[in-house]
Amino acid sequence: MRVAIYARFSSDLQDARSVTDQIMLAREYARRHGWQVVAEFSDAAISGSALRNRPGLLDLLAAAREKRFDIILAESLDRLSRSLADTARMHEDLSYLGVRLHTLADGLIGTMHVGMKGTIAKIFLEDLAQKTRRGQIGRVKARRIPGGRCYGYDCEKDGEPGKRSVNEAEAAVVRRIFREYVRGCSPLSIVTTLNREGIAAPRGNRWNASTLNGSRKRANGILGNSLYIGVITFNRQRFVKDPATGRRQARLNAPSEWLETQAPELRIVDQETWDLARARREADSKLSLPRRNRPRHLLSGLLECGACGSSYIVVNNAWLGCSAVRNKGTCENRRVIRVSEVEERVLDALQHHLLAPEVVAAAVEAYRAERLRLAHERAQCRMGVDRELAETRRKIANVTKAIEAGGDLALLVPRLNALSREQRDAEERLRAANQQTTRGTTRRGHGSLSAEGRGTPPIVPRPDGHGGPRFGSRTHWPDCHQASATPVSIAPRRGWRFSCAHVRGTRYEPSTDGGGCGGTQPSVMMTRSTMWTCYRLFRCSR
């Protein structure tokens, strides 16, 4: 039997050798049972409360769908997941695929193990969260901070956990920010000055206006952090995990649930300056900020500034500009361009060049080669199952003959039952392989494109007479960007042009041939993935 081993440990505070130890024990377990270990998967320092954020487990499940092994072996069921829903769904999917789940602690995992062990693991997580929260509240009441480092303070490594001390160099920057803000300077002008002087931001990079503003509802950001007046505020928000993505999402708690503790030794800003800054923030919050939540457009998040690499964002109505100019004041590229103009040029270039005959031919050839490779893998898998099934039947025949010859039934009957189970498993895997092969030959064919095949990209005519793939929800498209080495260019409008080489690094930049700005302005860059995404969006919108 082919076995895949999975190992995991939860926290970076644990010993990284835990994964090695789990794999070693699993290998010994497989050796005692006469199983062949064909693959090993692991996740290090990742919680088992979610499934989608663990690359090792996702690779394991993908390999199970490809029939690369017959058994998954782990130290215990909670190594695979501590979520009852994920454990039940995983067990159901593996049962459908004919892959059995074994653990060192419980052996073969059945429905009862999933229900009981999954519930115990879920209760363990909830109990751990409650105890952690209780400990954090105790730290706050003891005037300690149960969180990460805050700008203006140092963590005392030799002292009690959570104890902080004032960092005088950073505290001087905090006082300066409050003084300039009270005098009427905007957050953007303050961070522009700090960046120009080379003062490091809290995370060591550039200052941003949002670093000062933060969120008024959550009372964070430098201008809203009550720790600077010696008040530790805890429980402003809680985190819940999105079951679809496994990512944590912040949820704001009611102010009545906030826990505040006085810590005068941590005060950096005097009360008068704090009150003036707070009054100005409240006055600014009453101002109307139209278009705060702008709708997404076709190229949202895909445009970059060619001068500094920052994102290009909507800065005024339908105009795009560099975000570093607006939020940090660190970029000199103040060039703006209409959203509609960028979209028009990108889509025109994609339609004209990515649907060229040589590109389509390369895509068709790559698709044909991939279909042949998959067909060969299916044939090899089916032959392996055939050999295994024939060997199992031969062993069953030998055991049957031994029983008929008067052999010891106490030894032969359990062996016959075990071989019968192996035969049923092999027949099920052979049936699944035959069905997969049948679908591949009757619906799509080997090495050819079929317009009627489900999920197959048919070739459809374009207005200029060339063929091009119509994209659907299950389209497979290879890396055929090198089919043409001719750079792509669009006639300059108002001093801009769009150029591309192999569709690998694409720049949307000012013209240098005398048109428009004469090549003196910085440029906007688009990545290779941007080009491909735009192409898909364009074809889907047809």
N, C-alpha and C positions, 0 to 999 in steps of 0.2 A: 504494500500500500504506500502511496506517495503522501508525504506529510509536509505541511508548511508550519513553521513555528512563529508565534507572535509573542513579543515581550514589550513591557512598558513600565516606566516608573513616573510618578506624578509631579514631583517638585524638583527644582534645581538645587534644593537644599539636601536632597538625598544623594546617595552614592551612585555615581554613574556606572559603577560596575554591576549594579543591580540587573541591568539588561543582560550583561554577559553571564551572570550567574543563572538567570532564568533560562537562557538559551542552552547553557550547559546541562542543566537538569532535564530540560525537555529532550535534548539529544539522547541522554541516557535512557529516558523513558521510552523513546522511539526504538532505541537499539534493543531493549529488552522485549519489545513486542514484535520485532522483526520488520519494522517499518523503514522506508527509505526517506530521509530528509532531503527534499528537493528545493526548498526555499526558506528564507528567514526574513522576518519583517519586525521592525521595532519603532517605537516612539519614545523619545527621551524628554523628560521634564514637561510633560503635557498631561493635563487633567483628563480623566476618563469620563467626565460629565457630559461631554459632547462627542459626536462622531466625525463631523465634517471638518474639524480643524486638526485632524491627525493624519498626516500624509502616509505614514506606514500602514495604518489600518485601511485606508482607502486603497492603497496599492494591493493589499492582501485581498480585499473584496473584489477588486478588478481582476486579479489573477484567478480567483475562484470562479468568476463568470467565464473565464477562458478555459476552464477545466484543466488547470495545470497541476492540481493535486486532488487527493480524495479526502484528506483529513486536515483540520486545523487544530493545532496543539498549543495550549497556553498554560501558564502556571495555575491560574484560577479564572473564573468567569469575570471577576471584576477587573482583570487586566484588559479584557476586551472592551468593557463598558460598565460604567456605574449608573447608567440611565436605564430604567426599566423598559421604557418605550423602545430605545435603540437596541437593547439586548433582544427583546421579543421580535423586533423587525429583522434583525440580523439572523436570528435562529430560523425564522420562517424563510428568508431568502436562501440561506445555505441549504435548508432541507429541500427546497424546490430544485436547487442546483445539484443535489445529490452529494453534497459535501458534508461530512460528519464533523461535529465539534467535540473535542476531547480536552479535558484539563487534568493536570497532575493531581489535583485535590479530589475530584469527583468522577474521573473517568469519562464515559460517554455522557454528554449533556442531553437531557430530554426536556419536555415541557415543564415538568415539575421543578427541575433545577432552574430553569429560566424564571419561573414565577417566584420561587422562594428566594433564590440568590439575588435576582434582580431587585426584589423589594428590599432585601437587607442592605444591598449596596446603596440604593436610593436613600434609605433612612440614615445610613452612615453619613452621606453627604450633607443632608439637612441638619443632622446633629452636630457635625463638624462646623458648619456655618454658624449655628447658634452659639457654640462655645467660642469660636473666633470673635464673634461680635461682642460677647460678654467680656472677653479679654480686652478688646479695644476700648470699650466703655470704661473699664477699670483704669486703663492707661490715661484716658482723658481726664478723669477725676483726680488722678495723681499728677496733673499738669504735665503730662507727657503727650507726644504726638504720635498716634498709631498710623503713620503714613510715610510717604517719601520725603525727600529733602525739599525745603521751601527756600526760594531765593532770599538771601539776607541772613541765613542761618546755617550753622554747621551741625552735623550729627557727632555727638561725643562718643567715639568708638570705645573708649575705656570706661565709660559710665554706664548708667542704667539704660536699657533699651527704650528708645523714644525720647531721650533727653536731648534738648537742643541748646545751642549757645549762639549769640549774635556774631555774625561775620561783619566786622567793622567796615571793610572795603565795600562789600555789597550793600550794607546798610546805608552808606553814604550815597550810593546810586539811588536807593529807594527814596531817601529824603529829598534828593534832587528832583526826582520824578514828581513827587507830591508838590514841591514848591513851584515848579514850572507849570504844573497843571492848575494850581490855584491862581497863578498869575494870569491865566488865560490861554496858555499854549495848548494846542490840540495834541492828542496822543500821537498823531502821525508826525507832527513837527518834532515832538520829543524823541521818538524812536529814530527819526532821520538824523538828528544831532548825535545820538548815542552811537548809531552805526558809523557815522562819519568819523567819530573820534576813536573807533575801534574797541569800544567797551563790549565785552562778551555778554551775550544774552543768557538767561537762565539755563538754557540747554547747550550753551557754547557756540551757537550759530548767530544769525542776525536777529535783531529785535524786530518785532511786528506790532502793529497797533493793537491787535487783539490780545497781545501779552499784557498790555496795560488795561484794556477795557474789560476783558473776560466776559462773563455772563452776569447780568444784574440779578436774574432770578436765582442763580446759584451762589451769588455773592463771592465770586472768585475773580481772578485777575489781580494784578498788583494794586490797582486803585480800589479794589473791593475786598481785599484780604484783611479780615479783622485781626489776624495774628500780629500785624504791624502795630496795633495798639494794645497788645498784650492780652488778647482774648482768643482762646482756642475754641473753634467751632467745629462740631462733629455731627455726623448724620444729616448733612444737607441733602444727600442723594443716596440712592441704593442702586444696585446693579442686578439686572435680570438677564438671563441668557436666552438669546433667540434660538428656538429649537431648529429652525431651518438652516441657520448658518453656524451655530455654535459660538457666536460672538456676543460679548456682553454689551448690554444697552443700559445707559444711565436713565434713572427715573427720579425726578425731583420730589423730595419729601416736603410736607407742609412745614412752614416755619415753627409751628408749635411743637414739632417733633425734634427740632434741632437741640443739640446739647452744647452749652457754652460753659467754659471754665476760665476764670481769671488767671493769667500768668504774667504779672507785671514785669518780671525780669526779662521778658522777651519783647517789650515795647521798643519800637524804632521811631515811630512818628508821633509827634505831640498831638494832644486831643484837639486843639484849635485848628491845626492844619487838616486833620482828618475830617472834622465837621465841615470845613469849607469845601473840601474835595467832594464829600458826600452830597452836599447841597448842590454843587454844580452838576454832579452826575444825575441827580434826581431831576434837575431842570432840563438837562439835555435829553433825558428819557421821555419827556413830554413832547418833544419836537416830532413832527411827522416825518417818517422815513419811508417814502413811497417805493414800491417795487423791491421790497426787502427780499421777498421770495420770488425770484424771477423764474420763468419756465425754462426748462432745458431745451437747447437747440441741437441741431444735427451733430455739431463738432464740440459739444460741451466736454471739457476735460481733455481734449486731444491736441490743443494748440499750445505751443511753447514759445517763449520769447527767444529769439536768436541771439540776443545780447547777453542775457543773464541766465536763461534756462527756466525762468519762472513761468507759471501758467498764464495764458491770455484769458481774460475774463471780460464779461459785459460790464463796462464802466459807465455807460451813459446811453440809455434807451437801447438802440440796436447796434451800438458801437463796441468793438473789442479793443482792449488795451492791456498792457503788462500789469500783472497783479503786484509786482514788486514796486512799481511806481506808486500805486495807490495805497498799499499797506505798509511798505517799509521805507520808501524813499531812497532805495539803493540803486536803482537802474535809471539810465539816461534815455532809454528808449520810450519816448512819449508819443510815438506814432500810434494812431488808431485807425481802424478799418471797419466797415460795415459787416455784420454777420452774413447778410445775404450775398455780399460780394465774394467773401471767402468760400461760402458753400457752393456758389455757382462755378467758380473756377476749379474747385476740387472735384466736383461731380463731372464737369466737362472733361477734365484730364483723365479721370478714372474710366469714364465711358469710352474715351477715344483710344487709350493705350492698354488698359488691362483686358479689353475684349479684342485685342489684335489676334489675327489668325495663328501666329506662332505661339502666343501665350496659351490660347485655347488648345492647340495641338499638344503642347507640353503637359497641360492639365489632363487631357484624355489619356496620354501615354502613361503618366504617373498613376492615374486611376486604374488603368488596365494592369499595370505591374503590381499594384497593391492587391487587386482582386486575385491575381494568380498566386501571390504569396499567401494570402489567407486560405485559398483553396488547398494549397500544399500543406499548410499547417493542419487543416481539418483532416486531410487524408492521413497524415502521419499520426494524428491523435486517434483516428478510427482504427488504424492498423495496430497501434499499441493496445487498445482496448480489446481488439479481436484476439491478439496473442494472449493477453491476460485471461480472457474468457475461456479460450481453448485449454490453457493450462489448468484453470480451476475445474473445468469439466473432467479433465483427465484425472485430477486428484480425487474428485468425487467418485469416479468410476473405480479407482483403486480401493478407496475406502469401502465402497459397496461390496466389492469382491471379497475384501477381508472379512466383512460382516457375514457374507454368505458362507465363507470358509470356516466360520465358527470362532472368529476373533473375539477379544474382550470388548463387550458392548460398553462397559463403563468408560473405556478410553476412546472407542471409535465413534460412538453416537455424538458426543460433544464436538468432536472434530468434524463430523459430517454436517452438523448444524452450522458451525462456523463457515465451512466451505459453501454451504447453501446461501448464507448471507452474502458472502463475497460474490457469488454467482449473480444474485439479484442486483447487487450494486453495479457490477460490470455490465449486466444487460440493460440497466437503466441508463448508464453512461453511453452505451452503444446506441441505444434508441435516441438519446438526445443528440449524439453526433450525427446520426443518420438524418434526423429532422433538420439539423442545421445545414447539412450538405444539400438536402433536397431544396431548402429555401434558396440556397445560393445558386443552384443550377437552374431551377424552374422559374424563379422570379427575376433573377438578374443575369444569369449566365456567367461563364468564366471568361474573364478577359475582354468583356465587351460592355458597352453602354446600352441600356434599354430604357427608352422613354417611359415605358409602362411600369418599370420596376419600382417598388415602393422605396422611397428614400434615395433614388438614383437621380443625379442631376442631368436632365435631358438637355440637348443642344437646341436652342431656339434661335430663330433668325433675328438679326438686328436690322434696323432701317438701312444700313449701308451694305447689307448683303452678307456680312460675316456672321458666323455662329458664336454663341456665347452661352455660358451656363446660367440657368435660372436657379437661384438659391432657395432652398426650402429649409425646414427645421432639422433635417438629417443629412445635410450636404457634406461631402468629404472633398476638400480642396487641398492639393499639395503645395509645396513651396516651389512655385514656378516663376518667381519674380525675376530670375536671371535669364528668362527666355529672350529678353531684349536688352542689349547693353546701351541702347540709344537714350541719352538723357531726354527727359520730358520737359517741355517748356510751354508756357502759355504767354500769349502776346501781352506785353506789359500794359497795365491800366493805371494811370495816375502814378507812374513810377514804380509799380510792383511787378514781379514776375514769379512764376512757380516753376521750379526745376527739380528733376529727379534723375538719379543714376541707379539702374537695376531696381528701382522702387525700394531701395534699402534705406538711404538717409535722404529725406526730402526736405527741402528748404523753401519756405515761402518768404521771399526776400525782396528788397528794393532793387530796381534796375540799375545797372552800371553802364548802360549805353547812352546816357544823356537824358533819358526820359524822367519826368517826375522829379524826385528828390535827388537824382543824380548819383545814387549809391551812397549817400552820406548818412542815411538812417539805418539803424539796426534792423534785424530781420525777425521773422516768425518761423519757427521750425516745426515740422510735422514728422513724427516717427514712422517707421515701417508698419507697425501695428495700426497706426492711425489710418494710413492709406488702405490697409486691408479692411478695417472696420467700415470706413466710408464706402468702399466698394460694395460690401455686403448690404449696407443700408440703402445704397443707391439702387441695387438690383432688386431688393425686397420692396422698394417703394414703387417699382414700375407697375 
